[in-house]
Amino acid sequence: MSSKRILVCTRSESAGAPSVGAEEALTLGRRLASSLGVRLSWLVLGPLPDGGLETAGRFGVDDVDQIEDPRLDGFSPDASVEALAAYCQQESPALAIFSQTPDTRLVAPRLAGRLGAGVVMNTVDVVVGADGALEATASAYGGDTRVVYQLSGAPSYVVALSASAVSPEPAPDGPTSPECRTISPDLAAIEERVRVIEHARSEGPRLEEADVIVSGGRGLGSPENYKLIEQLAEALGGLAGASRPIVDEGWVDSSQQVGLTGKITRPTLYLAAGISGASQHMAGCSAAGTIVAINRDPDAAIFRYCRYGVVGDCLEILPELIRAARQ
């Protein structure tokens, strides 16, 4: 493994826009490359983001490769797999790291299949074990536990890094000066089997980047009471979130859902009001610096996770917190 490289794979959202989770993946890649004494490469599908070389240097990247082809415009899973497989077959990276997104859930396992590589999804960390083999820690059973996989026996490996699992950290030894190489693969024979009719659009601040999140659950009683969550979030300078039950019932938009099937967040403060603390929800907020819970049930599961817990009716407590936060 010492003769190979660590590869971070990202895709530009659009011209000039950075890829979601790129800095987290580059941080993990730098740690592993340093531990193994190998080079760190960054492979970008599509246009290089504005300031991409500066970002690469700040995170200690040695080489930047950019794959350009009109068939890679937007999200094209068949063309992406073909381009990535051709690149990896030529460059033979020991490990390819993706940021886990809905798109990479489709691409990463297919790439591993093409390469005969091992694959680990829902990864939260990768380290070099005592015997020199890579060990990937991943979330399992809906976030209830962690499982550690020893990556041995395959020619290479593909991992998808969960959102907010790693805090971005620039290279401790100072910036590097990588050069960018443009690669043009032959994708002429590739035809997409799935066509995207309309892309989902999101505007404004993102829950994944919020420093403060106030989330509400079924304990609010009715959709009208969700305004208390929004008011407290605004007073604290944060964003409003929600548990899956009230999203499924149509109280709020799915873009506000926190949990395994929603947003994976890493705020400094996470306040959960009327949320029981099911494992699927906690998978989306367990990395918070501080969790505060309000619930009428003293035996609610969320009290096992929170640093501060209030047993009481959130409809009585939230207005008081709003008044205090506004003073």
N, C-alpha and C positions, 0 to 999 in steps of 0.2 A: 504493500500500500504506500510505502514511503516514496515510490517513484511516480505516483500519480498526483492529481490535483483535486482540490475541493471546488465544486462548481455551484454557484448560486444562479438559479434561473428565474427571470421575471419577464413580465410582458407589460409594455407601456399601455396605459389606459387610452391615451390619445397622444397626439403630438405634443410634446412638452410636459406631459403630466407624469409624475413619478408613480411607480407601481406601488400598490398597497402592500405594506409589509416588507418592502425591499430592505430597509435599514435594519430591521430585526433579523432577516435572513443573512444579510452581510455580516452582522455582528457574530452570529453563530458560526458562519463560515470562517471568519477570521480566527476565532478561538481554535477551531479544529485544525485549520491550516498551520497555525503557529505550533500547536501541540505535536502535529505529525511532521513538521518540517517540510511542508509541501506548498505549492503555489495556490493562491486563491484567484479564481476566475469568475467574472460576472458575465453571464450570457443574457442579452436583452432581445426579446422578440419584438420587432417593430422599432419605431424611432427611439433614439437615446433621449431620456428625459432632459429637460433644461438643467444645466449644471450637473449632468450625469458624471462627467469625468471628475469634477470636484468632489462629488459624493463618493465616488469610487476611491479616490485618493484618501479621503477622510477616514474611510472604513478599512483602509489597508489592502485594497484590491491590487493584484499584480497585473492582471490582464482583463481588458474589456472587449468582448466580442458582441457584435450586433448583427442579427439576421434580418435582412430586409427582403420582402417580396410582397407584391400586391395581394396575394392570397392570405397573408397574415393580417391584413387590415381588419379591425374588429376582432371578434373571437371566432377562430376557425380551428376547431379541435383536430380534425383530420390532418390539415396542413401543419398545425403546430406539432403534433406527434411525429410526423414525417421529418420535419426540420430538426427537431430535437434529437430524434433517433440517429439521423445522419451525422449530426455534430458529435454526439456522445460516442458513436462507433469509431469516429476518427480520433477524438481527443482522449477517450478512455478515462473519464473522471472516476475517482474512487467513490465519491458521494455527490449526488445532485440534490440541492436543497431548493424546495419551492415554498412560497408563502401559501398557506392553505386558504383557498377561496373557492367559490362554487365552480369557477372555471378549472382550477388545478385539480379539483376532485375528479374531473373527467380526464384530464391530460396525464397526470402523474402515474396512476396505475397502468394506463395504456403504454406509457413510455417504458415503465419497468418491464412489462410483458414483452415489448419489442426487444429489449436489451438482455432479457433473461436475468434481470436484476431483482434483488429483494426490495420490498417497498413497505414503508411504515407511514400511515396517515395519523392525524391527530397528535403529531409529535409536539412535545413541550421542551425537550432538551436532547442534545446528543453530546456525549463525552467520550474521551479515549479511556478505555478500561485499563486495569492493571497489567493485562497481558498484551496491550497494544491494539486490541480490537475495539471497534466503535460500539458504543452502547446507546441505543435510542430509548428515551422514556416517552411514553405516550399515554394519553387519557383513554380510559376504558370504562365499560359499563355505564355509559351516560355521564361520565365525569366522577363517578363514585370512587374510583381508585386509579392508580397508576400502574402501568406494566412496563418492564424493562426488557428490551430485546437486544441480544448480542448479535451484531451484524457480522456474521462469518459464514463462509462457504459459498458465497456468490461472487461473481466477478466485479460487481458494483452494486450500489444501493441508491434508492430514491426515497427521500423523506419529504413530507409536507408539514411545515411548521405552523402550528396553530397561532391565530392572531393574538398578539399581546403576550405570548409565552416568554419572549425574550425582550429585555429593555435595550433599545439601541445604544451602543457605546462606540465612539470613534476608536480607531486603533491607538493603543497606548504608546506606541513607538513613533508617533507622528505620521503625517500623511505620506503616501506613496505617489508616484508619478506614472500611472498606467497610461498606455496608449490604446486607442480604439481601433479594432479591425472589423471591417464590414464583410459579411459573408453572404453570398447569394446562392442558396441551394436551388436545385432543380425540382420545382414543385408543379411542373406543368401538367403532370398526369393525375394530380390529386383533385378529386371532386368531393366536396362536402356532402355528407349524407344527411346532415341536419341543418336546416336553414333557420336563422333567427329572424323572426318577423318584426319584433320590436324589442329594443333593449330596455331594461329597467332603468329608471332615472332617479337619482338621489340628489337633493340639494341641501345646502346649509351644512352646519357642523355635524360630525359623525360621532355616534356613541362610542366607537372604538377608540377615539382620541380624547374623549371627555375626561376632565380631571375630577369632576363631581357628577354623580348620577343619582337621581331620586327615582325609584321605581315603585309602581303600584301593582297590586294583585287583586284577586277576587274579594279580598277582605274589605275593599272599598265599598262594596255593596251595589253600586250602580254606576253606569257610564258617566253620569253627571258629576260624580265625586272625583273623577280623575283630574278635574281642574285643580284640586288641591295639590296633586303631585306636580303639575305644571307650574303652579304658583311658587311652591317651595323650591323647585329646581331653579326657577328664574331668580328667586331671592338669594340663592346660594351661588349664583353664577354658573350653574351646571345645566345638564340636559335631563329630560324626562324619559324614563324607560318603563318597561312593562313586562309582566310575566306572560307566558304563552296562553293561559286560560282566557285572559281578557282580550288578547289579540284574536284568538279563535272565535270569541263571541262578538267580535266587531267593535269593541269599545275604542280601540286605537289601531293605528296602522302597523303593519308587520315590521316596518323599518325601525320601530321602537322596541321590538322584542329583544330581551336579554336572555341568553341561554344557549343550550347545545344546538338548537335549531334556529337560533337567532343570532344576536351579536355576542362576540366574545370580548369582554371589556377588561380594562386594567386601570380603573380610576384610583385616585388617592382616597376618595370617600365614596362609599356606596350605601345609600339609605334605602332599605326595603320596607315598604308599608303594606301590610295586609298580604304578605307573600309567605307561604308555608315553608319554603326552602327545599323543594324537590331537587333531586340530584341534577336533573336536566337544567334547571334554572341556575343552580350554583356553579355549574360548569362555565357559565358565562360571566360570573362575577367573583369567583373565589380568589382571583389574583389581586383583588382590591387591597389597597393599603389598610383601610379600616372599613369594616362592615357594621352598620347600625341597623337593628331590626325592630319593628313595631308590629306586635301581633297579640290578639286577645288570648290565644291558646298558649299557656305556659309550656306545653310539651311540643310546640311546633319545632320541626327539624331545623329551622333557620337559626334557632338559638344555639345550636351546636357550632355554628360557623362564625357568628358575629362577635365582635369585641364588646359592643354595648347593645344591650337588649332592653326593650321597654314592653312590659306586659300590659296591654291596654287597647282601647278602641282607637284605631288610627284616625277615625273621623273626629274624635275629640282632641287628639294630640297634634295632628297636622296643622290645624289653624293656629295653635299656640306656637309651634315651631316657625310658621310663616311670619307671625307677628315679631317673634324674637329676631329672625333673620333680617327683617326689614328695618329694624331699629338701628 
